[in-house]
Amino acid sequence: MLYAILCYDSEDVVGSWTKEEDDAVMAKLAVVQQKLAAEGRLGPVARLLPTTAATTIRKGREPLVIDGPFAETKEQLLGFYVVDCSTLDEAIETARDLARASSSAGAFEIRPIAIFKPGSGQGSDRA
């Protein structure tokens, strides 16, 4: 099954890292990514740009477009991994590896993914 591992942290903290600090964290994360890739379990990985680059559509009678995410939290979604894991326990262990490679607080949220294939008339849990 595919799992999304969503990376949350304080954007202010991560944004204040020096290039050297950022490079060090990314190098540690790359070790985990290389292991997953070698096992054929790594899907898309993305590091999102800062929330200042975000645009939000607020649902309602007439959808409203506003600049920024306007999240009501201390932590922001900074990026995500898609990994192929046999069980939730395996996905949890993968997220633990990523957490150990990160040097700051924050959280990794794990969610199973159901892939929707437009035009097929059905959804699927595998791509």
N, CA, C and O atoms as CSV, one atom per row, in Angstrom:
chain,resi,resn,atom,element,x,y,z
A,1,MET,N,N,0.843,-1.174,0.000
A,1,MET,CA,C,0.000,0.000,0.000
A,1,MET,C,C,0.886,1.234,0.000
A,1,MET,O,O,1.960,1.240,0.601
A,2,LEU,N,N,0.438,2.251,-0.661
A,2,LEU,CA,C,1.162,3.523,-0.664
A,2,LEU,C,C,0.747,4.354,0.544
A,2,LEU,O,O,-0.431,4.418,0.895
A,3,TYR,N,N,1.728,4.986,1.171
A,3,TYR,CA,C,1.492,5.880,2.301
A,3,TYR,C,C,2.123,7.229,1.998
A,3,TYR,O,O,3.226,7.303,1.457
A,4,ALA,N,N,1.412,8.296,2.351
A,4,ALA,CA,C,1.988,9.640,2.311
A,4,ALA,C,C,2.544,9.917,3.694
A,4,ALA,O,O,1.854,9.720,4.695
A,5,ILE,N,N,3.771,10.366,3.756
A,5,ILE,CA,C,4.369,10.804,5.013
A,5,ILE,C,C,4.553,12.307,4.882
A,5,ILE,O,O,5.431,12.784,4.162
A,6,LEU,N,N,3.701,13.048,5.599
A,6,LEU,CA,C,3.660,14.502,5.496
A,6,LEU,C,C,4.573,15.109,6.557
A,6,LEU,O,O,4.499,14.739,7.728
A,7,CYS,N,N,5.414,16.019,6.158
A,7,CYS,CA,C,6.428,16.610,7.038
A,7,CYS,C,C,5.952,17.969,7.543
A,7,CYS,O,O,5.780,18.902,6.758
A,8,TYR,N,N,5.740,18.079,8.853
A,8,TYR,CA,C,5.318,19.333,9.468
A,8,TYR,C,C,6.420,19.851,10.377
A,8,TYR,O,O,7.064,19.078,11.085
A,9,ASP,N,N,6.633,21.148,10.355
A,9,ASP,CA,C,7.616,21.768,11.228
A,9,ASP,C,C,7.333,23.261,11.262
A,9,ASP,O,O,6.472,23.755,10.533
A,10,SER,N,N,8.055,23.971,12.103
A,10,SER,CA,C,7.935,25.420,12.148
A,10,SER,C,C,8.694,26.008,10.968
A,10,SER,O,O,9.913,25.869,10.862
A,11,GLU,N,N,7.968,26.652,10.101
A,11,GLU,CA,C,8.587,27.258,8.926
A,11,GLU,C,C,9.606,28.322,9.322
A,11,GLU,O,O,10.622,28.492,8.648
A,12,ASP,N,N,9.336,29.039,10.416
A,12,ASP,CA,C,10.277,30.061,10.877
A,12,ASP,C,C,11.600,29.441,11.292
A,12,ASP,O,O,12.665,29.980,10.988
A,13,VAL,N,N,11.538,28.305,11.987
A,13,VAL,CA,C,12.761,27.637,12.438
A,13,VAL,C,C,13.538,27.111,11.231
A,13,VAL,O,O,14.729,27.386,11.089
A,14,VAL,N,N,12.869,26.359,10.371
A,14,VAL,CA,C,13.536,25.769,9.209
A,14,VAL,C,C,14.052,26.869,8.279
A,14,VAL,O,O,15.143,26.749,7.722
A,15,GLY,N,N,13.282,27.925,8.113
A,15,GLY,CA,C,13.692,29.030,7.249
A,15,GLY,C,C,14.881,29.812,7.778
A,15,GLY,O,O,15.544,30.524,7.025
A,16,SER,N,N,15.155,29.682,9.077
A,16,SER,CA,C,16.286,30.418,9.665
A,16,SER,C,C,17.587,29.621,9.628
A,16,SER,O,O,18.637,30.140,10.007
A,17,TRP,N,N,17.531,28.363,9.175
A,17,TRP,CA,C,18.753,27.564,9.082
A,17,TRP,C,C,19.725,28.210,8.107
A,17,TRP,O,O,19.323,28.799,7.103
A,18,THR,N,N,21.007,28.089,8.418
A,18,THR,CA,C,22.027,28.508,7.465
A,18,THR,C,C,22.044,27.490,6.324
A,18,THR,O,O,21.463,26.411,6.442
A,19,LYS,N,N,22.698,27.830,5.242
A,19,LYS,CA,C,22.821,26.891,4.124
A,19,LYS,C,C,23.491,25.604,4.593
A,19,LYS,O,O,23.104,24.509,4.184
A,20,GLU,N,N,24.491,25.744,5.449
A,20,GLU,CA,C,25.208,24.570,5.955
A,20,GLU,C,C,24.291,23.686,6.793
A,20,GLU,O,O,24.322,22.463,6.657
A,21,GLU,N,N,23.471,24.291,7.662
A,21,GLU,CA,C,22.528,23.512,8.485
A,21,GLU,C,C,21.500,22.805,7.607
A,21,GLU,O,O,21.203,21.628,7.807
A,22,ASP,N,N,20.964,23.535,6.635
A,22,ASP,CA,C,19.976,22.956,5.726
A,22,ASP,C,C,20.592,21.803,4.930
A,22,ASP,O,O,19.987,20.739,4.797
A,23,ASP,N,N,21.801,22.024,4.402
A,23,ASP,CA,C,22.483,20.981,3.639
A,23,ASP,C,C,22.720,19.732,4.491
A,23,ASP,O,O,22.591,18.611,4.000
A,24,ALA,N,N,23.069,19.927,5.775
A,24,ALA,CA,C,23.319,18.787,6.666
A,24,ALA,C,C,22.045,17.972,6.888
A,24,ALA,O,O,22.079,16.742,6.849
A,25,VAL,N,N,20.928,18.651,7.118
A,25,VAL,CA,C,19.655,17.948,7.307
A,25,VAL,C,C,19.269,17.223,6.022
A,25,VAL,O,O,18.862,16.062,6.059
A,26,MET,N,N,19.396,17.900,4.898
A,26,MET,CA,C,19.022,17.284,3.620
A,26,MET,C,C,19.909,16.070,3.316
A,26,MET,O,O,19.443,15.095,2.727
A,27,ALA,N,N,21.178,16.128,3.713
A,27,ALA,CA,C,22.080,14.987,3.494
A,27,ALA,C,C,21.640,13.794,4.334
A,27,ALA,O,O,21.673,12.659,3.860
A,28,LYS,N,N,21.225,14.042,5.585
A,28,LYS,CA,C,20.745,12.940,6.441
A,28,LYS,C,C,19.455,12.346,5.873
A,28,LYS,O,O,19.276,11.128,5.871
A,29,LEU,N,N,18.572,13.201,5.397
A,29,LEU,CA,C,17.329,12.714,4.788
A,29,LEU,C,C,17.618,11.940,3.512
A,29,LEU,O,O,16.924,10.970,3.206
A,30,ALA,N,N,18.633,12.355,2.766
A,30,ALA,CA,C,18.995,11.668,1.523
A,30,ALA,C,C,19.412,10.220,1.788
A,30,ALA,O,O,19.169,9.343,0.958
A,31,VAL,N,N,20.034,9.969,2.932
A,31,VAL,CA,C,20.424,8.595,3.282
A,31,VAL,C,C,19.183,7.712,3.380
A,31,VAL,O,O,19.167,6.595,2.863
A,32,VAL,N,N,18.147,8.215,4.043
A,32,VAL,CA,C,16.892,7.459,4.167
A,32,VAL,C,C,16.251,7.290,2.793
A,32,VAL,O,O,15.765,6.210,2.457
A,33,GLN,N,N,16.252,8.360,2.001
A,33,GLN,CA,C,15.662,8.307,0.660
A,33,GLN,C,C,16.381,7.299,-0.225
A,33,GLN,O,O,15.737,6.551,-0.961
A,34,GLN,N,N,17.699,7.271,-0.161
A,34,GLN,CA,C,18.469,6.331,-0.979
A,34,GLN,C,C,18.152,4.890,-0.599
A,34,GLN,O,O,18.060,4.026,-1.471
A,35,LYS,N,N,17.984,4.624,0.693
A,35,LYS,CA,C,17.631,3.281,1.154
A,35,LYS,C,C,16.263,2.889,0.601
A,35,LYS,O,O,16.094,1.784,0.085
A,36,LEU,N,N,15.296,3.785,0.706
A,36,LEU,CA,C,13.947,3.495,0.193
A,36,LEU,C,C,13.966,3.301,-1.320
A,36,LEU,O,O,13.293,2.413,-1.841
A,37,ALA,N,N,14.731,4.125,-2.022
A,37,ALA,CA,C,14.831,4.009,-3.485
A,37,ALA,C,C,15.458,2.669,-3.867
A,37,ALA,O,O,14.996,2.012,-4.799
A,38,ALA,N,N,16.509,2.261,-3.150
A,38,ALA,CA,C,17.169,0.986,-3.443
A,38,ALA,C,C,16.224,-0.194,-3.225
A,38,ALA,O,O,16.335,-1.220,-3.896
A,39,GLU,N,N,15.303,-0.042,-2.291
A,39,GLU,CA,C,14.310,-1.085,-2.018
A,39,GLU,C,C,13.110,-0.994,-2.963
A,39,GLU,O,O,12.211,-1.832,-2.900
A,40,GLY,N,N,13.089,0.009,-3.831
A,40,GLY,CA,C,11.978,0.197,-4.757
A,40,GLY,C,C,10.703,0.663,-4.082
A,40,GLY,O,O,9.606,0.426,-4.588
A,41,ARG,N,N,10.842,1.336,-2.922
A,41,ARG,CA,C,9.660,1.747,-2.154
A,41,ARG,C,C,9.434,3.251,-2.140
A,41,ARG,O,O,8.469,3.718,-1.534
A,42,LEU,N,N,10.308,4.027,-2.799
A,42,LEU,CA,C,10.192,5.480,-2.760
A,42,LEU,C,C,9.428,6.002,-3.958
A,42,LEU,O,O,9.779,5.727,-5.106
A,43,GLY,N,N,8.382,6.756,-3.678
A,43,GLY,CA,C,7.619,7.436,-4.721
A,43,GLY,C,C,8.029,8.897,-4.754
A,43,GLY,O,O,9.165,9.228,-4.417
A,44,PRO,N,N,7.119,9.775,-5.156
A,44,PRO,CA,C,7.440,11.200,-5.222
A,44,PRO,C,C,7.806,11.777,-3.853
A,44,PRO,O,O,7.245,11.392,-2.826
A,45,VAL,N,N,8.746,12.695,-3.868
A,45,VAL,CA,C,9.168,13.441,-2.685
A,45,VAL,C,C,9.143,14.907,-3.086
A,45,VAL,O,O,9.609,15.261,-4.169
A,46,ALA,N,N,8.604,15.764,-2.226
A,46,ALA,CA,C,8.574,17.189,-2.555
A,46,ALA,C,C,8.856,18.020,-1.319
A,46,ALA,O,O,8.369,17.722,-0.228
A,47,ARG,N,N,9.648,19.067,-1.503
A,47,ARG,CA,C,9.841,20.079,-0.476
A,47,ARG,C,C,9.069,21.293,-0.959
A,47,ARG,O,O,9.350,21.841,-2.024
A,48,LEU,N,N,8.098,21.703,-0.166
A,48,LEU,CA,C,7.251,22.810,-0.571
A,48,LEU,C,C,7.948,24.146,-0.339
A,48,LEU,O,O,8.746,24.289,0.588
A,49,LEU,N,N,7.640,25.115,-1.184
A,49,LEU,CA,C,8.135,26.473,-0.986
A,49,LEU,C,C,7.435,27.069,0.233
A,49,LEU,O,O,6.420,26.527,0.670
A,50,PRO,N,N,7.943,28.167,0.794
A,50,PRO,CA,C,7.345,28.749,2.004
A,50,PRO,C,C,5.868,29.102,1.817
A,50,PRO,O,O,5.387,29.308,0.702
A,51,THR,N,N,5.176,29.162,2.942
A,51,THR,CA,C,3.748,29.490,2.902
A,51,THR,C,C,3.484,30.864,2.316
A,51,THR,O,O,2.371,31.136,1.866
A,52,THR,N,N,4.480,31.731,2.311
A,52,THR,CA,C,4.304,33.052,1.700
A,52,THR,C,C,4.065,32.931,0.196
A,52,THR,O,O,3.571,33.871,-0.427
A,53,ALA,N,N,4.407,31.791,-0.390
A,53,ALA,CA,C,4.178,31.562,-1.817
A,53,ALA,C,C,2.841,30.856,-2.067
A,53,ALA,O,O,2.486,30.592,-3.216
A,54,ALA,N,N,2.107,30.552,-1.004
A,54,ALA,CA,C,0.865,29.782,-1.132
A,54,ALA,C,C,-0.332,30.653,-1.510
A,54,ALA,O,O,-0.365,31.854,-1.241
A,55,THR,N,N,-1.289,30.021,-2.128
A,55,THR,CA,C,-2.596,30.616,-2.405
A,55,THR,C,C,-3.634,29.610,-1.920
A,55,THR,O,O,-3.464,28.404,-2.100
A,56,THR,N,N,-4.698,30.097,-1.311
A,56,THR,CA,C,-5.733,29.223,-0.759
A,56,THR,C,C,-7.074,29.548,-1.383
A,56,THR,O,O,-7.402,30.713,-1.605
A,57,ILE,N,N,-7.836,28.527,-1.662
A,57,ILE,CA,C,-9.238,28.686,-2.083
A,57,ILE,C,C,-10.084,28.292,-0.884
A,57,ILE,O,O,-10.086,27.127,-0.486
A,58,ARG,N,N,-10.801,29.243,-0.306
A,58,ARG,CA,C,-11.699,28.962,0.809
A,58,ARG,C,C,-13.052,28.544,0.233
A,58,ARG,O,O,-13.642,29.253,-0.582
A,59,LYS,N,N,-13.530,27.377,0.675
A,59,LYS,CA,C,-14.815,26.877,0.183
A,59,LYS,C,C,-15.953,27.677,0.795
A,59,LYS,O,O,-15.841,28.213,1.898
A,60,GLY,N,N,-17.022,27.742,0.072
A,60,GLY,CA,C,-18.210,28.449,0.527
A,60,GLY,C,C,-19.169,28.586,-0.632
A,60,GLY,O,O,-18.995,27.957,-1.675
A,61,ARG,N,N,-20.171,29.404,-0.445
A,61,ARG,CA,C,-21.148,29.608,-1.516
A,61,ARG,C,C,-20.456,30.047,-2.795
A,61,ARG,O,O,-20.753,29.549,-3.881
A,62,GLU,N,N,-19.529,30.985,-2.652
A,62,GLU,CA,C,-18.685,31.425,-3.769
A,62,GLU,C,C,-17.235,31.253,-3.319
A,62,GLU,O,O,-16.793,31.968,-2.420
A,63,PRO,N,N,-16.477,30.319,-3.921
A,63,PRO,CA,C,-15.091,30.113,-3.485
A,63,PRO,C,C,-14.300,31.412,-3.523
A,63,PRO,O,O,-14.411,32.200,-4.462
A,64,LEU,N,N,-13.507,31.617,-2.491
A,64,LEU,CA,C,-12.728,32.836,-2.327
A,64,LEU,C,C,-11.251,32.509,-2.439
A,64,LEU,O,O,-10.762,31.608,-1.757
A,65,VAL,N,N,-10.531,33.231,-3.295
A,65,VAL,CA,C,-9.095,33.045,-3.468
A,65,VAL,C,C,-8.376,34.062,-2.589
A,65,VAL,O,O,-8.623,35.265,-2.678
A,66,ILE,N,N,-7.467,33.551,-1.724
A,66,ILE,CA,C,-6.716,34.439,-0.847
A,66,ILE,C,C,-5.239,34.056,-0.895
A,66,ILE,O,O,-4.896,32.898,-1.131
A,67,ASP,N,N,-4.375,35.035,-0.671
A,67,ASP,CA,C,-2.937,34.772,-0.625
A,67,ASP,C,C,-2.601,34.092,0.688
A,67,ASP,O,O,-3.148,34.437,1.735
A,68,GLY,N,N,-1.697,33.124,0.626
A,68,GLY,CA,C,-1.200,32.465,1.825
A,68,GLY,C,C,-2.081,31.320,2.273
A,68,GLY,O,O,-3.224,31.179,1.839
A,69,PRO,N,N,-1.520,30.500,3.157
A,69,PRO,CA,C,-2.250,29.332,3.629
A,69,PRO,C,C,-3.174,29.668,4.792
A,69,PRO,O,O,-4.194,29.006,4.983
A,70,PHE,N,N,-2.832,30.678,5.560
A,70,PHE,CA,C,-3.601,31.066,6.731
A,70,PHE,C,C,-3.942,29.876,7.620
A,70,PHE,O,O,-5.072,29.726,8.083
A,71,ALA,N,N,-2.935,29.034,7.845
A,71,ALA,CA,C,-3.107,27.885,8.727
A,71,ALA,C,C,-3.225,28.372,10.160
A,71,ALA,O,O,-2.612,29.370,10.541
A,72,GLU,N,N,-4.010,27.668,10.943
A,72,GLU,CA,C,-4.223,28.032,12.337
A,72,GLU,C,C,-3.331,27.195,13.246
A,72,GLU,O,O,-3.749,26.800,14.335
A,73,THR,N,N,-2.120,26.927,12.810
A,73,THR,CA,C,-1.224,26.065,13.591
A,73,THR,C,C,0.147,26.699,13.704
A,73,THR,O,O,0.469,27.649,12.990
A,74,LYS,N,N,0.956,26.158,14.615
A,74,LYS,CA,C,2.333,26.604,14.765
A,74,LYS,C,C,3.234,25.958,13.725
A,74,LYS,O,O,4.288,26.496,13.382
A,75,GLU,N,N,2.813,24.802,13.226
A,75,GLU,CA,C,3.618,24.070,12.257
A,75,GLU,C,C,2.952,24.126,10.890
A,75,GLU,O,O,1.728,24.188,10.777
A,76,GLN,N,N,3.783,24.103,9.855
A,76,GLN,CA,C,3.275,24.130,8.493
A,76,GLN,C,C,3.702,22.857,7.782
A,76,GLN,O,O,4.693,22.224,8.148
A,77,LEU,N,N,2.934,22.492,6.756
A,77,LEU,CA,C,3.297,21.364,5.909
A,77,LEU,C,C,4.466,21.816,5.044
A,77,LEU,O,O,4.327,22.726,4.227
A,78,LEU,N,N,5.620,21.175,5.227
A,78,LEU,CA,C,6.825,21.585,4.514
A,78,LEU,C,C,7.130,20.697,3.318
A,78,LEU,O,O,7.863,21.106,2.417
A,79,GLY,N,N,6.584,19.499,3.296
A,79,GLY,CA,C,6.862,18.587,2.199
A,79,GLY,C,C,6.255,17.233,2.476
A,79,GLY,O,O,5.574,17.033,3.482
A,80,PHE,N,N,6.509,16.293,1.563
A,80,PHE,CA,C,5.944,14.962,1.743
A,80,PHE,C,C,6.749,13.920,1.006
A,80,PHE,O,O,7.506,14.227,0.085
A,81,TYR,N,N,6.575,12.682,1.426
A,81,TYR,CA,C,7.135,11.502,0.776
A,81,TYR,C,C,5.969,10.597,0.436
A,81,TYR,O,O,4.972,10.577,1.159
A,82,VAL,N,N,6.073,9.857,-0.640
A,82,VAL,CA,C,5.151,8.765,-0.929
A,82,VAL,C,C,5.993,7.506,-0.913
A,82,VAL,O,O,6.947,7.373,-1.679
A,83,VAL,N,N,5.630,6.573,-0.024
A,83,VAL,CA,C,6.401,5.339,0.119
A,83,VAL,C,C,5.480,4.129,0.022
A,83,VAL,O,O,4.314,4.189,0.413
A,84,ASP,N,N,6.010,3.046,-0.496
A,84,ASP,CA,C,5.281,1.794,-0.619
A,84,ASP,C,C,5.657,0.922,0.570
A,84,ASP,O,O,6.810,0.508,0.693
A,85,CYS,N,N,4.709,0.643,1.437
A,85,CYS,CA,C,4.944,-0.149,2.641
A,85,CYS,C,C,3.916,-1.268,2.708
A,85,CYS,O,O,2.762,-1.085,2.321
A,86,SER,N,N,4.334,-2.412,3.194
A,86,SER,CA,C,3.442,-3.565,3.303
A,86,SER,C,C,2.405,-3.381,4.399
A,86,SER,O,O,1.281,-3.870,4.293
A,87,THR,N,N,2.793,-2.670,5.455
A,87,THR,CA,C,1.909,-2.500,6.610
A,87,THR,C,C,2.049,-1.091,7.164
A,87,THR,O,O,2.986,-0.365,6.830
A,88,LEU,N,N,1.108,-0.722,8.009
A,88,LEU,CA,C,1.203,0.557,8.707
A,88,LEU,C,C,2.451,0.571,9.588
A,88,LEU,O,O,3.119,1.600,9.691
A,89,ASP,N,N,2.772,-0.551,10.222
A,89,ASP,CA,C,3.971,-0.606,11.057
A,89,ASP,C,C,5.229,-0.281,10.260
A,89,ASP,O,O,6.121,0.402,10.763
A,90,GLU,N,N,5.306,-0.763,9.025
A,90,GLU,CA,C,6.449,-0.458,8.170
A,90,GLU,C,C,6.481,1.034,7.829
A,90,GLU,O,O,7.553,1.638,7.791
A,91,ALA,N,N,5.321,1.624,7.583
A,91,ALA,CA,C,5.242,3.065,7.302
A,91,ALA,C,C,5.666,3.865,8.529
A,91,ALA,O,O,6.345,4.883,8.404
A,92,ILE,N,N,5.268,3.407,9.712
A,92,ILE,CA,C,5.662,4.087,10.953
A,92,ILE,C,C,7.176,4.022,11.121
A,92,ILE,O,O,7.797,5.020,11.488
A,93,GLU,N,N,7.776,2.868,10.859
A,93,GLU,CA,C,9.229,2.740,10.988
A,93,GLU,C,C,9.949,3.644,9.980
A,93,GLU,O,O,10.986,4.227,10.297
A,94,THR,N,N,9.400,3.758,8.774
A,94,THR,CA,C,9.981,4.649,7.769
A,94,THR,C,C,9.913,6.096,8.247
A,94,THR,O,O,10.885,6.838,8.110
A,95,ALA,N,N,8.781,6.501,8.802
A,95,ALA,CA,C,8.638,7.864,9.325
A,95,ALA,C,C,9.594,8.094,10.496
A,95,ALA,O,O,10.130,9.191,10.651
A,96,ARG,N,N,9.808,7.070,11.314
A,96,ARG,CA,C,10.777,7.190,12.411
A,96,ARG,C,C,12.185,7.439,11.856
A,96,ARG,O,O,12.928,8.265,12.386
A,97,ASP,N,N,12.544,6.723,10.788
A,97,ASP,CA,C,13.852,6.945,10.169
A,97,ASP,C,C,13.987,8.388,9.694
A,97,ASP,O,O,15.029,9.015,9.884
A,98,LEU,N,N,12.932,8.908,9.076
A,98,LEU,CA,C,12.952,10.299,8.620
A,98,LEU,C,C,13.045,11.260,9.800
A,98,LEU,O,O,13.764,12.257,9.738
A,99,ALA,N,N,12.314,10.959,10.881
A,99,ALA,CA,C,12.340,11.820,12.064
A,99,ALA,C,C,13.740,11.841,12.682
A,99,ALA,O,O,14.214,12.891,13.116
A,100,ARG,N,N,14.396,10.683,12.722
A,100,ARG,CA,C,15.754,10.627,13.265
A,100,ARG,C,C,16.719,11.451,12.410
A,100,ARG,O,O,17.678,12.025,12.926
A,101,ALA,N,N,16.462,11.505,11.102
A,101,ALA,CA,C,17.332,12.251,10.193
A,101,ALA,C,C,17.088,13.755,10.268
A,101,ALA,O,O,17.958,14.538,9.886
A,102,SER,N,N,15.926,14.167,10.752
A,102,SER,CA,C,15.612,15.589,10.893
A,102,SER,C,C,16.232,16.107,12.176
A,102,SER,O,O,16.398,15.362,13.142
A,103,SER,N,N,16.572,17.381,12.184
A,103,SER,CA,C,17.243,17.914,13.370
A,103,SER,C,C,16.362,18.857,14.179
A,103,SER,O,O,16.836,19.466,15.138
A,104,SER,N,N,15.098,18.990,13.815
A,104,SER,CA,C,14.247,19.915,14.556
A,104,SER,C,C,13.001,19.196,15.056
A,104,SER,O,O,12.826,17.996,14.847
A,105,ALA,N,N,12.161,19.944,15.707
A,105,ALA,CA,C,10.914,19.394,16.236
A,105,ALA,C,C,9.961,19.134,15.074
A,105,ALA,O,O,10.411,18.863,13.961
A,106,GLY,N,N,8.679,19.209,15.308
A,106,GLY,CA,C,7.727,19.001,14.227
A,106,GLY,C,C,7.152,17.605,14.277
A,106,GLY,O,O,7.243,16.922,15.297
A,107,ALA,N,N,6.561,17.182,13.178
A,107,ALA,CA,C,5.872,15.895,13.146
A,107,ALA,C,C,5.865,15.337,11.740
A,107,ALA,O,O,6.007,16.068,10.759
A,108,PHE,N,N,5.697,14.039,11.660
A,108,PHE,CA,C,5.480,13.347,10.400
A,108,PHE,C,C,4.122,12.664,10.510
A,108,PHE,O,O,3.930,11.793,11.359
A,109,GLU,N,N,3.194,13.050,9.668
A,109,GLU,CA,C,1.857,12.452,9.640
A,109,GLU,C,C,1.841,11.382,8.563
A,109,GLU,O,O,2.327,11.598,7.453
A,110,ILE,N,N,1.284,10.239,8.893
A,110,ILE,CA,C,1.242,9.105,7.965
A,110,ILE,C,C,-0.203,8.878,7.540
A,110,ILE,O,O,-1.094,8.740,8.378
A,111,ARG,N,N,-0.424,8.841,6.230
A,111,ARG,CA,C,-1.773,8.585,5.716
A,111,ARG,C,C,-1.719,7.609,4.559
A,111,ARG,O,O,-0.923,7.780,3.636
A,112,PRO,N,N,-2.568,6.575,4.602
A,112,PRO,CA,C,-2.677,5.701,3.432
A,112,PRO,C,C,-3.201,6.509,2.250
A,112,PRO,O,O,-3.969,7.455,2.425
A,113,ILE,N,N,-2.780,6.131,1.052
A,113,ILE,CA,C,-3.200,6.840,-0.150
A,113,ILE,C,C,-4.099,5.941,-0.987
A,113,ILE,O,O,-3.788,4.772,-1.216
A,114,ALA,N,N,-5.197,6.488,-1.433
A,114,ALA,CA,C,-6.045,5.841,-2.428
A,114,ALA,C,C,-5.863,6.640,-3.712
A,114,ALA,O,O,-6.213,7.819,-3.764
A,115,ILE,N,N,-5.330,6.019,-4.729
A,115,ILE,CA,C,-5.086,6.688,-6.004
A,115,ILE,C,C,-6.385,6.702,-6.808
A,115,ILE,O,O,-7.018,5.665,-7.004
A,116,PHE,N,N,-6.764,7.877,-7.265
A,116,PHE,CA,C,-7.924,7.992,-8.144
A,116,PHE,C,C,-7.419,8.078,-9.566
A,116,PHE,O,O,-6.553,8.894,-9.882
A,117,LYS,N,N,-7.961,7.237,-10.417
A,117,LYS,CA,C,-7.555,7.229,-11.819
A,117,LYS,C,C,-8.699,7.781,-12.659
A,117,LYS,O,O,-9.634,7.053,-12.992
A,118,PRO,N,N,-8.630,9.070,-13.005
A,118,PRO,CA,C,-9.696,9.679,-13.793
A,118,PRO,C,C,-9.948,8.896,-15.086
A,118,PRO,O,O,-9.018,8.465,-15.768
A,119,GLY,N,N,-11.214,8.732,-15.391
A,119,GLY,CA,C,-11.585,8.053,-16.638
A,119,GLY,C,C,-11.699,6.551,-16.496
A,119,GLY,O,O,-12.212,5.887,-17.397
A,120,SER,N,N,-11.229,5.996,-15.380
A,120,SER,CA,C,-11.289,4.548,-15.212
A,120,SER,C,C,-12.597,4.094,-14.586
A,120,SER,O,O,-12.933,2.910,-14.606
A,121,GLY,N,N,-13.339,5.066,-14.024
A,121,GLY,CA,C,-14.603,4.726,-13.394
A,121,GLY,C,C,-14.442,4.203,-11.976
A,121,GLY,O,O,-15.429,3.854,-11.328
A,122,GLN,N,N,-13.213,4.146,-11.489
A,122,GLN,CA,C,-12.999,3.657,-10.135
A,122,GLN,C,C,-11.710,4.191,-9.563
A,122,GLN,O,O,-10.835,4.647,-10.300
A,123,GLY,N,N,-11.590,4.135,-8.244
A,123,GLY,CA,C,-10.350,4.478,-7.570
A,123,GLY,C,C,-9.547,3.227,-7.354
A,123,GLY,O,O,-10.041,2.121,-7.572
A,124,SER,N,N,-8.314,3.389,-6.928
A,124,SER,CA,C,-7.453,2.242,-6.667
A,124,SER,C,C,-6.478,2.637,-5.577
A,124,SER,O,O,-6.177,3.819,-5.412
A,125,ASP,N,N,-5.979,1.659,-4.828
A,125,ASP,CA,C,-4.984,1.966,-3.819
A,125,ASP,C,C,-3.571,1.799,-4.356
A,125,ASP,O,O,-2.609,1.988,-3.611
A,126,ARG,N,N,-3.422,1.456,-5.612
A,126,ARG,CA,C,-2.100,1.293,-6.224
A,126,ARG,C,C,-2.077,2.037,-7.555
A,126,ARG,O,O,-3.067,2.067,-8.287
A,127,ALA,N,N,-0.956,2.619,-7.844
A,127,ALA,CA,C,-0.802,3.317,-9.137
A,127,ALA,C,C,-0.513,2.317,-10.231
A,127,ALA,O,O,-0.351,2.699,-11.390
